[in-house]
Amino acid sequence: MNLRIRAVVSHQFFHFLSFLCHFRWQSLKSCCCSKTNIERLEDCSQQLKSVNAQIPKHVCVIINENIKKSNKKFELIKTIIKSLGAYGVEEITFYQFNPFEIEKDRIDDFLGLNEVFSKLKIKFLSNQTGSQCIMVDTCKNIADNLLMNKINLDNIDQNLVDQKVIELSDMSEPNMVILIGIYDHLCNFSPWHIRLSEIIKIPSYKLVNRLTIRDAIIRYNKIEKRFGK
């Protein structure tokens, strides 16, 4: 009889503990899920401020990965814009080898939803509109100046080419480059614009979120910036 009572009590106690664990888990889960995406971004932003992180003004995102579905790429771009914009980045340049096939209206509609994001300077470049286009424009400009006798043939040197490339590209050099993909390849991005840029790699677009972008900024801050010294 005593053994039977002990078994019943043990069984009921086990169910009681299971109920407490389940209740505690649901409480924690609801607490974590109660935060909105904006609140989570603000938490990450506060974490960057707490370690006195220097926020790069211009970030270039090179997508070196084949993302077949346009909605996946749109969600990736949206996540990057929301995260970098919330962290205080002022300019974002997206680059991939092939032209972006995302409708510009979708990006414009998204940016218009928030005043912070709408103030960001955002560019979309590819090999056709990036380094390839810049070099063609530079050659044309130097040739025109030569034909109009504005410069002499002896004046054409590496310094002049460097000057014209920067002048005609209408893009500042990014402080940080986020390279997304498994390959260490910049997809023909203009080398004139990443001479002093710090390159941070994220192996897959599936790993890109507010936390990995925050960690990329922290890694950027840990790099000793020697500026060619």
Stockholm file with secondary structure:
# STOCKHOLM 1.0

chainA/1-229         MNLRIRAVVSHQFFHFLSFLCHFRWQSLKSCCCSKTNIERLEDCSQQLKSVNAQIPKHVCVIINENIKKSNKKFELIKTIIKSLGAYGVEEITFYQFNPFEIEKDRIDDFLGLNEVFSKLKIKFLSNQTGSQCIMVDTCKNIADNLLMNKINLDNIDQNLVDQKVIELSDMSEPNMVILIGIYDHLCNFSPWHIRLSEIIKIPSYKLVNRLTIRDAIIRYNKIEKRFGK
#=GR chainA/1-229 SS CHHHHHHHHHHHHHHHHHHHHHHHHHHHHHHHHTSCHHHHHHHHHHHHHHTTCCCCSEEEEEECSCCCCHHHHHHHHHHHHHHHHHHTCCEEEEECSSCCCSCHHHHHHHHTTCHHHHTSEEEEECTTTTHHHHHHHHHHHHHHHHHTTSSCGGGCSHHHHHHHHHHHHCCCCCSEEEEESSSCCCTTCCGGGCSSCEEEEESCGGGCSHHHHHHHHHHHHHSCCCTTC
#=GC SS_cons         CHHHHHHHHHHHHHHHHHHHHHHHHHHHHHHHHTSCHHHHHHHHHHHHHHTTCCCCSEEEEEECSCCCCHHHHHHHHHHHHHHHHHHTCCEEEEECSSCCCSCHHHHHHHHTTCHHHHTSEEEEECTTTTHHHHHHHHHHHHHHHHHTTSSCGGGCSHHHHHHHHHHHHCCCCCSEEEEESSSCCCTTCCGGGCSSCEEEEESCGGGCSHHHHHHHHHHHHHSCCCTTC
//
